[in-house]
């Protein structure tokens, strides 16, 4: 399998301040555009870390070929 690129971003904001998020655009070298789905995790540091680990595991479950 070819090497891959994982695109992600993180930012911590005060609880209750986020009204919504939108997909983030990614410009590809071939001129096309892809979208990155944004996710929200809330809770204490420990809760966020646990949720993030589960989300990463679930993400790679969608791609069993890698």
Secondary structure, DSSP 4 states (H G I P E B T S, - for coil): --------------TT------PEEEE-TTS-EEEE------S-HHHHHHHHHHHHHHHHHT-TT-
